[in-house]
């Protein structure tokens, strides 16, 4: 029997491809990405992770008791990620106080709305966020020398294990396969992921 997470991964391959491949990612792999483009993206990703912490806080309100360790672990990991961003910002001279770009603002709004949905749909959306992000950075491995530190940071085994744990929760919450609402949530996340990779590219 095909699990819900597997069905969602294969339901719209073109959408998953658009969400996990980009000239931006190609540039981190082959070294052609401009530092300024990467820095603008880092600033926006920091804003996104701030919202991700808040979204997972919403998720905790509806999570079953058995999922408390996973959700709290996610929150702790994203808080640690913010601290890592702040260290990177100091080193690279980033501005972490600037405004959201339109793509960031739209994704952040969607993230908070999806996290407040009924738990099966909310956890499915959060899984899609992390699964797409992991897949994208795995495709950029090993990373060009200028970006290797970042690529390997986002494609590490611990993160892969977290995504696997999330997929198991999705499969448990959707024992009869993806619902219409779950599919819609994943589609929305993937469309925002695709836009997020492109937002700081020239043109």
ROKOLRO-549774 format. One line per field, with one value per residue: residue number from 1; residue in one letter; x, y, z negated of N, C-alpha, C in turn. Coordinates in pm, 1 decimal. Layout:
N
resi <- NUM, ...
resn <- A, ...
nc1 <- X, ...
nc2 <- Y, ...
nc3 <- Z, ...
cac1 <- X, ...
cac2 <- Y, ...
cac3 <- Z, ...
cc1 <- X, ...
cc2 <- Y, ...
cc3 <- Z, ...
END
This chain:
203
resi <- 1, 2, 3, 4, 5, 6, 7, 8, 9, 10, 11, 12, 13, 14, 15, 16, 17, 18, 19, 20, 21, 22, 23, 24, 25, 26, 27, 28, 29, 30, 31, 32, 33, 34, 35, 36, 37, 38, 39, 40, 41, 42, 43, 44, 45, 46, 47, 48, 49, 50, 51, 52, 53, 54, 55, 56, 57, 58, 59, 60, 61, 62, 63, 64, 65, 66, 67, 68, 69, 70, 71, 72, 73, 74, 75, 76, 77, 78, 79, 80, 81, 82, 83, 84, 85, 86, 87, 88, 89, 90, 91, 92, 93, 94, 95, 96, 97, 98, 99, 100, 101, 102, 103, 104, 105, 106, 107, 108, 109, 110, 111, 112, 113, 114, 115, 116, 117, 118, 119, 120, 121, 122, 123, 124, 125, 126, 127, 128, 129, 130, 131, 132, 133, 134, 135, 136, 137, 138, 139, 140, 141, 142, 143, 144, 145, 146, 147, 148, 149, 150, 151, 152, 153, 154, 155, 156, 157, 158, 159, 160, 161, 162, 163, 164, 165, 166, 167, 168, 169, 170, 171, 172, 173, 174, 175, 176, 177, 178, 179, 180, 181, 182, 183, 184, 185, 186, 187, 188, 189, 190, 191, 192, 193, 194, 195, 196, 197, 198, 199, 200, 201, 202, 203
resn <- X, X, X, X, X, X, X, X, X, X, X, X, X, X, X, X, X, X, X, X, X, X, X, X, X, X, X, X, X, X, X, X, X, X, X, X, X, X, X, X, X, X, X, X, X, X, X, X, X, X, X, X, X, X, X, X, X, X, X, X, X, X, X, X, X, X, X, X, X, X, X, X, X, X, X, X, X, X, X, X, X, X, X, X, X, X, X, X, X, X, X, X, X, X, X, X, X, X, X, X, X, X, X, X, X, X, X, X, X, X, X, X, X, X, X, X, X, X, X, X, X, X, X, X, X, X, X, X, X, X, X, X, X, X, X, X, X, X, X, X, X, X, X, X, X, X, X, X, X, X, X, X, X, X, X, X, X, X, X, X, X, X, X, X, X, X, X, X, X, X, X, X, X, X, X, X, X, X, X, X, X, X, X, X, X, X, X, X, X, X, X, X, X, X, X, X, X, X, X, X, X, X, X
nc1 <- 84.1, 55.5, 192.7, 68.7, 253.5, 429.9, 253.0, 192.9, 439.8, 466.4, 246.5, 238.6, 479.4, 607.4, 555.4, 691.4, 948.7, 984.6, 984.6, 1216.7, 1439.5, 1649.8, 1799.3, 1928.8, 2001.5, 2160.4, 2367.6, 2486.1, 2593.9, 2773.7, 2921.9, 2864.8, 2685.0, 2617.5, 2764.5, 2620.1, 2359.0, 2315.2, 2344.7, 2125.7, 1924.5, 1977.7, 1916.8, 1640.1, 1566.2, 1622.2, 1416.8, 1205.3, 1252.8, 1214.8, 936.3, 872.3, 931.4, 724.9, 507.0, 535.3, 489.5, 216.1, 137.3, 187.9, -27.5, -234.2, -130.0, -114.9, -47.0, 155.9, 313.1, 442.6, 727.5, 849.2, 749.4, 831.0, 1103.4, 1144.9, 1086.3, 1293.7, 1514.4, 1476.8, 1498.5, 1767.1, 1866.8, 1809.3, 1991.0, 2227.4, 2204.6, 2232.5, 2497.9, 2618.5, 2530.5, 2670.3, 2925.9, 2909.8, 2806.0, 2528.4, 2193.6, 1957.6, 1726.0, 1574.0, 1296.6, 1045.7, 1067.5, 824.8, 772.2, 859.8, 691.1, 443.6, 478.0, 525.3, 278.5, 113.1, 226.4, 168.8, -106.5, -153.1, -38.8, -221.6, -432.6, -648.8, -490.4, -393.9, -373.9, -211.0, 34.1, 107.3, 154.6, 375.0, 558.9, 591.6, 719.3, 971.4, 1059.4, 1081.2, 1276.5, 1498.7, 1539.5, 1600.7, 1847.8, 2002.0, 2029.3, 2209.8, 2449.8, 2803.1, 2833.6, 2981.1, 3312.4, 3275.7, 3022.8, 2991.1, 2985.1, 2728.9, 2555.3, 2609.1, 2531.5, 2255.0, 2184.2, 2220.7, 2255.6, 2104.8, 1896.5, 1776.6, 1685.1, 1493.6, 1304.6, 1223.7, 1101.9, 887.2, 748.0, 651.7, 463.9, 281.3, 192.4, 67.4, -135.1, -283.4, -415.7, -568.5, -470.5, -381.5, -586.9, -817.8, -773.2, -516.5, -362.6, -398.9, -271.6, -3.8, 47.2, 28.7, 242.9, 460.4, 445.9, 508.6, 768.5, 904.1, 887.2, 1033.9, 1300.0, 1366.7, 1346.4, 1553.5, 1711.2, 1869.5, 1656.9
nc2 <- -119.8, 219.4, 485.4, 790.8, 1004.6, 921.7, 912.8, 1183.3, 1284.1, 1190.5, 1272.3, 1511.2, 1552.9, 1747.2, 1982.5, 1937.1, 1927.4, 2190.9, 2316.5, 2232.8, 2266.0, 2504.6, 2787.4, 2932.8, 2741.7, 2581.8, 2759.2, 2767.9, 2521.3, 2507.3, 2735.2, 2974.7, 3158.2, 3489.2, 3660.5, 3871.6, 3817.3, 3579.1, 3669.5, 3844.7, 3657.3, 3500.9, 3685.8, 3704.5, 3440.4, 3414.6, 3572.1, 3412.7, 3181.3, 3282.9, 3315.7, 3051.0, 2937.9, 3051.6, 2940.9, 2669.1, 2684.3, 2732.5, 2490.1, 2321.8, 2361.4, 2201.8, 1952.6, 1600.4, 1453.0, 1261.0, 1361.5, 1579.0, 1575.5, 1571.6, 1806.1, 2006.2, 1960.2, 2042.0, 2316.6, 2396.5, 2339.5, 2520.3, 2763.0, 2746.7, 2758.2, 3021.4, 3151.9, 3063.8, 3188.8, 3452.2, 3457.8, 3412.5, 3641.6, 3844.5, 3785.5, 3811.5, 4059.8, 4107.1, 4241.9, 4197.0, 4318.8, 4430.8, 4487.0, 4239.0, 4072.1, 4055.1, 3780.4, 3649.7, 3760.3, 3664.8, 3386.7, 3362.5, 3445.5, 3244.0, 3024.3, 3061.4, 3050.7, 2790.3, 2639.5, 2671.6, 2519.2, 2223.7, 1953.0, 1720.1, 1831.3, 2051.7, 1941.0, 1801.7, 2007.0, 2130.4, 1923.0, 1913.5, 2159.1, 2115.7, 1879.5, 1956.5, 2156.0, 2014.4, 1830.0, 2008.6, 2122.1, 1894.1, 1836.0, 2027.8, 1952.1, 1875.7, 2140.2, 2446.2, 2573.9, 2832.5, 2815.5, 2578.6, 2536.0, 2619.8, 2467.7, 2204.7, 2236.1, 2254.6, 2015.0, 1798.3, 1488.6, 1478.4, 1657.0, 1524.4, 1298.0, 1416.8, 1499.6, 1250.4, 1152.5, 1329.6, 1254.6, 1007.0, 1078.2, 1215.2, 999.0, 849.4, 1024.1, 1045.8, 792.7, 679.4, 779.9, 1083.2, 1363.6, 1592.5, 1846.4, 1817.4, 1769.4, 2014.0, 2184.0, 2097.4, 2154.8, 2433.9, 2501.9, 2407.0, 2571.4, 2817.5, 2759.3, 2732.1, 2994.1, 3123.8, 3043.5, 3185.6, 3455.5, 3644.4, 3642.1, 3797.8, 3990.9
nc3 <- 0.0, 86.9, -91.4, -245.3, -238.0, -37.3, 178.3, 200.0, 270.9, 527.5, 667.0, 813.6, 995.2, 1150.7, 1011.8, 769.8, 876.0, 969.7, 724.0, 603.9, 760.4, 918.0, 1086.7, 890.7, 693.7, 857.7, 896.4, 643.8, 637.0, 853.8, 826.3, 954.2, 862.1, 761.9, 487.2, 371.2, 446.2, 311.3, 48.0, 20.2, 37.8, -190.3, -392.3, -358.2, -402.5, -668.4, -774.9, -703.8, -858.1, -1112.9, -1107.5, -1072.8, -1321.9, -1473.7, -1341.1, -1397.7, -1666.3, -1665.0, -1562.0, -1772.2, -1936.3, -1846.5, -1816.9, -1887.8, -2209.3, -2184.5, -1984.2, -2085.3, -2155.3, -1897.7, -1773.8, -1953.9, -1936.2, -1675.3, -1696.1, -1870.2, -1707.5, -1498.4, -1630.3, -1703.5, -1448.8, -1378.4, -1547.9, -1434.4, -1184.0, -1267.7, -1347.9, -1098.6, -969.5, -1100.5, -1016.5, -736.1, -698.0, -682.3, -655.4, -878.7, -947.4, -754.7, -520.2, -431.2, -119.4, 148.9, 209.3, -19.1, -213.8, -125.0, -147.3, -420.9, -526.3, -428.4, -557.0, -832.9, -823.4, -723.9, -927.6, -1126.5, -1053.3, -1065.6, -1241.1, -1082.3, -823.1, -873.4, -972.8, -749.9, -568.0, -694.9, -682.4, -402.5, -356.4, -480.2, -355.2, -86.7, -107.1, -205.9, 6.3, 212.4, 129.8, 108.2, 374.8, 446.1, 344.3, 374.6, 322.5, 425.0, 341.6, 221.5, 120.3, -9.5, -288.5, -357.7, -198.4, -287.0, -548.9, -528.2, -421.8, -586.1, -776.2, -1014.0, -966.4, -753.2, -889.1, -1054.1, -864.8, -772.4, -1007.8, -1021.4, -792.4, -869.9, -1060.9, -899.9, -744.8, -942.3, -1024.7, -797.6, -716.7, -517.0, -287.8, -100.9, -169.7, -9.8, -116.5, -228.1, 0.7, 130.1, -50.9, -33.2, 238.4, 231.7, 60.9, 216.7, 442.1, 327.3, 239.7, 484.7, 582.0, 385.5, 423.0, 647.7, 598.1, 546.1, 766.8, 1049.5, 1255.4
cac1 <- 0.0, 130.0, 165.9, 25.6, 368.1, 478.2, 155.1, 208.3, 566.7, 457.3, 120.5, 265.7, 626.5, 652.8, 550.7, 803.6, 1072.5, 995.0, 1009.1, 1344.3, 1548.2, 1649.2, 1931.9, 1990.0, 2065.8, 2268.6, 2479.0, 2558.3, 2665.7, 2884.8, 2998.0, 2835.8, 2591.8, 2679.5, 2755.5, 2514.7, 2232.6, 2306.8, 2326.1, 1986.3, 1842.7, 2000.1, 1839.5, 1499.4, 1546.6, 1618.4, 1281.0, 1118.5, 1272.4, 1145.2, 795.0, 863.3, 924.2, 589.6, 414.7, 544.3, 421.8, 74.0, 120.2, 190.1, -158.5, -326.2, -59.5, -141.6, 59.3, 266.5, 397.2, 507.2, 873.6, 886.7, 719.0, 921.2, 1236.3, 1148.4, 1096.3, 1430.5, 1607.2, 1462.1, 1557.2, 1912.0, 1895.6, 1812.5, 2117.6, 2330.0, 2189.4, 2286.1, 2643.6, 2651.8, 2503.9, 2781.0, 3042.4, 2890.2, 2754.3, 2390.3, 2093.9, 1847.8, 1614.5, 1507.1, 1159.9, 1025.3, 1032.9, 686.9, 766.9, 874.0, 568.8, 335.7, 505.2, 505.9, 134.0, 61.0, 279.5, 93.1, -243.3, -151.2, -6.1, -340.4, -533.8, -657.5, -356.2, -344.8, -335.7, -100.8, 160.1, 141.4, 215.0, 508.1, 643.7, 623.2, 820.4, 1102.5, 1098.8, 1123.8, 1401.2, 1604.3, 1564.1, 1665.8, 1988.8, 2071.1, 2062.5, 2320.4, 2572.8, 2863.4, 2844.7, 3108.1, 3385.5, 3221.2, 2891.0, 2989.2, 2945.4, 2584.5, 2490.1, 2619.9, 2453.7, 2113.2, 2162.3, 2287.9, 2182.4, 2007.4, 1781.0, 1711.8, 1612.8, 1377.4, 1206.1, 1169.6, 1009.4, 766.5, 672.9, 582.1, 346.5, 186.9, 132.8, -22.0, -250.3, -360.5, -404.0, -639.1, -412.1, -397.8, -717.0, -816.1, -711.6, -372.7, -302.5, -398.0, -168.2, 126.2, 60.8, 54.8, 380.5, 555.1, 445.6, 584.9, 909.1, 957.3, 902.9, 1135.9, 1432.9, 1390.8, 1312.6, 1666.8, 1787.4, 1854.1, 1547.4
cac2 <- 0.0, 344.1, 573.8, 925.3, 1089.1, 878.1, 957.2, 1327.7, 1307.9, 1147.5, 1317.9, 1619.7, 1554.6, 1875.3, 2083.1, 1908.1, 1965.4, 2337.0, 2358.3, 2180.4, 2296.7, 2647.0, 2842.9, 2973.3, 2623.6, 2545.0, 2850.1, 2730.7, 2396.5, 2527.1, 2853.6, 3088.7, 3250.1, 3609.7, 3671.8, 3965.9, 3746.5, 3483.1, 3743.5, 3889.8, 3539.9, 3466.7, 3780.2, 3667.6, 3309.0, 3440.1, 3617.6, 3296.4, 3091.2, 3345.2, 3279.7, 2906.1, 2912.5, 3087.2, 2843.9, 2544.6, 2710.5, 2709.0, 2346.3, 2258.2, 2376.1, 2096.1, 1824.3, 1503.4, 1445.2, 1177.9, 1437.4, 1691.6, 1577.5, 1606.0, 1946.8, 2087.2, 1946.7, 2129.2, 2455.6, 2418.4, 2338.3, 2643.6, 2870.0, 2733.4, 2804.8, 3167.8, 3191.5, 3040.5, 3297.2, 3575.5, 3447.0, 3432.0, 3781.6, 3924.9, 3757.1, 3853.7, 4195.7, 4103.5, 4323.2, 4109.1, 4401.4, 4488.6, 4440.6, 4117.1, 4080.0, 4005.9, 3634.5, 3612.2, 3799.1, 3573.8, 3255.2, 3370.3, 3449.7, 3109.4, 2932.7, 3077.5, 3003.8, 2645.1, 2581.3, 2680.4, 2428.9, 2097.3, 1895.3, 1639.5, 1919.2, 2137.2, 1865.6, 1768.8, 2127.2, 2149.4, 1819.8, 1953.7, 2265.2, 2061.0, 1781.1, 2029.5, 2226.0, 1913.8, 1779.4, 2114.6, 2135.5, 1770.0, 1848.6, 2123.2, 1893.3, 1912.0, 2284.5, 2508.7, 2613.5, 2952.2, 2787.7, 2443.3, 2541.5, 2638.3, 2352.6, 2089.1, 2266.3, 2233.0, 1881.3, 1706.8, 1366.5, 1505.6, 1717.5, 1417.3, 1216.6, 1494.8, 1491.8, 1113.9, 1145.3, 1402.6, 1175.2, 901.7, 1139.6, 1236.9, 869.1, 811.1, 1114.3, 1027.4, 648.4, 641.9, 854.2, 1228.5, 1425.6, 1708.5, 1957.7, 1792.0, 1791.7, 2158.0, 2243.2, 2065.7, 2232.0, 2573.6, 2509.2, 2388.5, 2691.9, 2920.4, 2720.4, 2764.9, 3140.3, 3166.3, 3024.5, 3277.1, 3595.8, 3738.6, 3630.8, 3913.2, 3980.4
cac3 <- 0.0, 94.7, -204.9, -209.5, -201.8, 94.0, 276.8, 217.9, 341.7, 667.2, 727.5, 909.2, 1002.8, 1206.1, 905.2, 681.2, 945.3, 966.8, 585.7, 552.2, 854.0, 952.8, 1116.7, 763.7, 637.3, 949.4, 873.1, 521.8, 664.3, 948.0, 789.4, 1040.6, 796.5, 708.4, 341.3, 334.5, 463.0, 200.5, -76.3, 13.9, 9.0, -331.1, -473.9, -349.0, -464.2, -812.2, -805.7, -690.4, -972.3, -1225.7, -1095.2, -1090.5, -1466.5, -1517.1, -1282.3, -1474.0, -1792.4, -1638.0, -1542.2, -1903.7, -2000.2, -1802.1, -1808.0, -1994.1, -2310.6, -2137.3, -1891.2, -2152.1, -2140.8, -1760.9, -1747.4, -2035.4, -1877.8, -1558.1, -1741.8, -1920.9, -1594.4, -1421.2, -1711.5, -1684.9, -1312.7, -1383.9, -1609.6, -1332.0, -1087.8, -1325.0, -1337.9, -958.4, -937.0, -1151.1, -933.4, -597.3, -694.1, -635.3, -723.7, -917.5, -992.9, -639.3, -493.9, -354.0, 21.2, 166.8, 203.7, -159.9, -283.9, -84.6, -204.4, -565.8, -551.9, -402.7, -657.8, -956.4, -798.9, -712.0, -1058.0, -1210.7, -998.0, -1141.1, -1254.4, -969.6, -712.2, -917.1, -978.1, -612.4, -510.8, -752.8, -621.5, -265.3, -365.8, -513.8, -254.1, 32.6, -139.0, -211.4, 141.8, 288.5, 92.1, 145.5, 516.6, 462.1, 291.5, 245.1, 310.8, 462.9, 221.1, 157.9, 62.8, -63.9, -429.6, -366.9, -136.4, -376.7, -669.6, -501.8, -365.5, -679.3, -810.9, -1119.0, -901.8, -677.2, -986.2, -1096.4, -756.4, -777.1, -1120.9, -982.6, -694.9, -944.3, -1122.4, -789.9, -710.5, -1052.4, -1027.9, -673.9, -692.6, -394.3, -177.4, -108.1, -151.6, 79.5, -188.7, -240.5, 133.2, 155.7, -135.9, 25.5, 361.6, 196.9, 11.2, 326.4, 525.6, 255.8, 243.4, 617.6, 589.4, 289.7, 480.8, 759.2, 565.4, 545.8, 890.6, 1138.5, 1350.4
cc1 <- 87.9, 93.6, 125.9, 142.5, 424.4, 383.2, 168.0, 337.5, 555.6, 334.4, 143.2, 416.7, 679.1, 654.9, 665.0, 935.3, 1091.6, 1030.1, 1148.2, 1461.4, 1536.2, 1788.8, 2005.0, 2065.7, 2180.4, 2391.7, 2555.2, 2637.8, 2787.6, 2963.8, 2968.4, 2741.3, 2668.1, 2660.8, 2640.9, 2377.1, 2211.1, 2279.9, 2182.8, 1893.6, 1857.3, 1918.6, 1691.6, 1472.1, 1544.9, 1478.7, 1182.6, 1130.7, 1210.2, 997.5, 775.5, 854.8, 783.4, 486.8, 417.6, 486.6, 271.0, 45.4, 112.6, 52.5, -254.9, -260.4, -103.1, -21.8, 179.8, 361.4, 466.0, 659.8, 918.7, 864.7, 811.0, 1064.9, 1251.5, 1163.6, 1237.5, 1531.5, 1598.4, 1512.2, 1709.1, 1952.8, 1899.1, 1943.7, 2232.2, 2324.6, 2252.0, 2438.3, 2689.5, 2635.2, 2617.9, 2904.3, 3030.4, 2835.6, 2611.5, 2302.7, 1973.5, 1724.4, 1535.9, 1368.6, 1157.6, 1008.1, 891.9, 674.6, 776.2, 746.5, 455.2, 354.6, 481.3, 357.8, 73.2, 104.2, 198.6, -50.8, -248.6, -123.2, -125.1, -454.5, -548.0, -525.5, -311.6, -299.3, -214.4, 31.9, 203.4, 207.2, 356.3, 606.1, 685.1, 728.8, 959.6, 1150.9, 1148.9, 1259.0, 1518.7, 1639.2, 1639.1, 1814.3, 2067.9, 2112.0, 2177.0, 2452.6, 2672.4, 2873.3, 2980.7, 3179.7, 3325.7, 3091.1, 2883.3, 2941.8, 2794.1, 2511.0, 2493.5, 2543.0, 2307.2, 2083.6, 2222.5, 2196.3, 2077.2, 1879.6, 1704.0, 1631.2, 1486.6, 1266.6, 1143.5, 1069.5, 878.3, 682.1, 595.1, 456.6, 239.4, 115.6, 35.7, -150.5, -339.9, -357.2, -471.7, -586.1, -441.9, -542.4, -704.4, -745.1, -561.0, -302.2, -293.0, -289.7, -29.8, 148.0, 94.7, 197.5, 479.6, 559.8, 523.4, 734.5, 972.6, 982.4, 1016.5, 1276.7, 1466.6, 1389.4, 1430.0, 1752.0, 1767.9, 1741.3, 1427.5
cc2 <- 125.2, 434.0, 712.0, 1012.2, 1050.4, 923.2, 1106.1, 1362.7, 1279.6, 1202.5, 1423.6, 1638.2, 1687.5, 1983.0, 2062.5, 1949.4, 2116.1, 2387.6, 2321.8, 2199.7, 2442.7, 2687.9, 2891.0, 2856.1, 2576.1, 2630.4, 2822.1, 2602.6, 2420.9, 2655.1, 2977.5, 3190.0, 3369.1, 3616.1, 3762.4, 3900.6, 3648.9, 3555.0, 3794.4, 3773.1, 3497.6, 3557.4, 3743.3, 3532.5, 3321.6, 3484.1, 3501.6, 3204.0, 3150.9, 3306.5, 3130.0, 2869.5, 2940.0, 2987.1, 2712.4, 2561.6, 2691.2, 2559.6, 2273.1, 2261.9, 2263.1, 1958.5, 1729.4, 1495.0, 1366.7, 1253.3, 1556.9, 1690.2, 1619.4, 1754.3, 2038.3, 2078.2, 2033.3, 2274.4, 2486.2, 2425.7, 2467.8, 2765.1, 2866.4, 2781.8, 2957.5, 3217.9, 3171.8, 3150.0, 3425.9, 3574.6, 3470.8, 3578.4, 3871.2, 3907.5, 3816.9, 3996.1, 4203.1, 4198.7, 4234.7, 4186.4, 4461.1, 4430.4, 4307.1, 4152.3, 4022.2, 3854.1, 3584.2, 3642.0, 3702.5, 3435.7, 3256.6, 3372.4, 3311.4, 3012.6, 2940.6, 3028.5, 2851.6, 2578.1, 2583.5, 2592.6, 2306.5, 2020.9, 1809.1, 1724.8, 2004.5, 2061.7, 1824.5, 1888.3, 2147.8, 2044.5, 1861.1, 2063.6, 2205.0, 1960.1, 1850.2, 2096.8, 2128.4, 1864.2, 1882.2, 2122.7, 2007.1, 1773.8, 1943.5, 2070.6, 1865.7, 2062.3, 2333.1, 2556.3, 2733.7, 2924.7, 2652.7, 2440.6, 2545.3, 2517.0, 2232.5, 2111.8, 2230.8, 2095.7, 1774.3, 1590.6, 1390.5, 1565.5, 1612.1, 1327.0, 1285.5, 1487.2, 1352.2, 1097.9, 1217.0, 1321.1, 1062.9, 956.1, 1165.6, 1106.2, 821.2, 893.5, 1099.1, 879.5, 601.7, 715.5, 1002.8, 1272.0, 1540.9, 1825.7, 1939.6, 1815.0, 1940.9, 2227.9, 2219.0, 2145.8, 2377.5, 2591.9, 2500.7, 2509.7, 2804.7, 2886.4, 2759.0, 2914.6, 3188.7, 3150.6, 3131.3, 3424.5, 3691.5, 3727.0, 3754.6, 3890.3, 3908.7
cc3 <- 0.0, -22.9, -155.5, -165.4, -65.8, 203.5, 304.4, 292.2, 490.8, 739.5, 835.0, 917.1, 1055.7, 1098.8, 806.7, 745.3, 942.6, 827.0, 535.7, 647.9, 895.5, 998.4, 991.7, 702.5, 726.1, 923.2, 746.4, 543.1, 752.6, 923.5, 870.5, 976.0, 738.4, 556.1, 298.8, 345.4, 348.1, 69.3, -89.7, -19.1, -137.5, -422.9, -474.8, -414.5, -616.0, -854.3, -799.7, -811.7, -1098.1, -1224.8, -1115.6, -1238.4, -1516.8, -1464.8, -1359.6, -1614.1, -1778.1, -1625.4, -1676.3, -1970.1, -1962.4, -1794.2, -1918.4, -2088.4, -2260.9, -2045.2, -1956.5, -2135.5, -2000.5, -1733.3, -1827.2, -1984.9, -1754.5, -1597.6, -1790.0, -1807.8, -1515.2, -1498.9, -1699.2, -1546.1, -1307.0, -1443.7, -1512.2, -1226.3, -1140.4, -1325.3, -1194.2, -919.4, -981.5, -1063.5, -793.3, -585.1, -642.6, -716.3, -753.5, -961.6, -877.5, -617.2, -420.2, -206.6, 39.2, 156.2, 59.6, -236.7, -251.8, -146.4, -355.4, -602.5, -534.7, -512.0, -787.2, -939.6, -793.0, -845.9, -1152.0, -1159.7, -1088.3, -1133.5, -1135.9, -851.6, -748.8, -917.5, -838.1, -544.1, -564.0, -701.6, -480.7, -263.2, -382.5, -409.2, -128.0, 9.6, -141.2, -71.7, 225.6, 256.7, 116.7, 292.4, 543.6, 406.5, 403.2, 221.6, 356.6, 337.2, 147.8, 83.5, -7.6, -209.0, -444.2, -311.2, -230.4, -506.6, -649.7, -442.2, -455.5, -718.5, -919.0, -1060.0, -822.0, -771.0, -1035.5, -991.4, -751.4, -890.7, -1089.0, -885.3, -763.9, -1012.5, -1016.3, -755.1, -818.0, -1052.3, -905.1, -634.4, -563.8, -272.2, -187.5, -87.7, -52.4, 12.9, -201.8, -107.4, 163.3, 73.7, -78.6, 153.4, 332.3, 146.6, 126.5, 418.0, 458.6, 254.1, 376.2, 629.0, 500.2, 346.6, 583.5, 718.3, 569.7, 672.3, 976.7, 1238.2, 1297.1
END
